[in-house]
Amino acid sequence: MSGAVIKSRKSAVKAKTAAVAKPGKQVTGSRSSALGKANGKPRGDTRRTAILRALHSCVLDKGYAKTSLADIAGAAGMYPSHLLYYFKGKEAILEQYFQDVSRKILERLNTFTAQHPKRQIELLANLFFAGKGIKKSEIGFMLESFGVAVNDKVLREEKATLDRQCKEYLGQLFEKSPGRIMNEPRDCAEITYSMLIGLRSAVYFDENLELPDAYRLFHAAVIHLAGYS
C-alpha cells in the first residue's frame, strides 16, 4: 500500500472522529448548564438568595453591627472569599436585601389600588398589623436597616425612594376619598405614613402594645382621616 493511500485513510479516520466528538461536546455543555441551576434558578441566583437569608438570620441573632462577613458566609455555607464573588461586602448585601423587601411592599400596595379607598385602608392595616403580611422579624430587620441608612448613601436613597412611593400611594388613596377631613391628600398621606411607621416600630419595642391594638388604632385613625367614620 502506497504512502499516499495510508495518509488518505488516516485523514478520513480523523475527520470521522471529529464529527462524532462534536455532538458529544454539545451534550456535555448542556449538562454543565443544567448543573448550574438549582430549583429552576441559575446557581448564582440560588447562592445570592442563600447569602441574603444568611444576613437576615445573623442580623436578627446578633444585630447588624456585630455581624461579620465571616458570620454571613458561615450561615450561607461558604467561605468569605467565595461570598465576595457575589457581593462586594456586608453593606452591599444589606442594600440588596432592603431593596428586595421594599419591592415586595410596593408590589403589595399596587395590588390594592383597584379597590375602594375604604377597602384599601383595611388591606393596608392587614398588611402591616394583622401579622399575616409583613412579619415581625422583617420589621425588625427593616428597623436595623433604617439605622444603617443614616450613614450609608445607597441605603439612604433606597429608603427615601420607599418612603416617597408609599406616600404617593397613600396620596392617591386620599384623593379618592372626597370626605377626607383635610383638604390636601398629601397632608393625609404624611400623617398616615407617620402613624404606620410609628405604630409598627412601637409594637416591636413596646411589650404593652400588641398587634391587635396597633391594628385598631391605625385602622380607626385612617378611616377617620379619609372621612369614612
Secondary structure as GFF3:
##gff-version 3
##sequence-region A 1 229
A	DSSP	alpha_helix	3	35	.	.	.	ID=ss1
A	DSSP	beta_strand	37	38	.	.	.	ID=ss2
A	DSSP	beta_strand	41	42	.	.	.	ID=ss3
A	DSSP	alpha_helix	43	62	.	.	.	ID=ss4
A	DSSP	alpha_helix	69	76	.	.	.	ID=ss5
A	DSSP	alpha_helix	80	83	.	.	.	ID=ss6
A	DSSP	alpha_helix	90	110	.	.	.	ID=ss7
A	DSSP	alpha_helix	117	129	.	.	.	ID=ss8
A	DSSP	alpha_helix	136	149	.	.	.	ID=ss9
A	DSSP	alpha_helix	153	175	.	.	.	ID=ss10
A	DSSP	alpha_helix	185	205	.	.	.	ID=ss11
A	DSSP	alpha_helix	211	226	.	.	.	ID=ss12
###
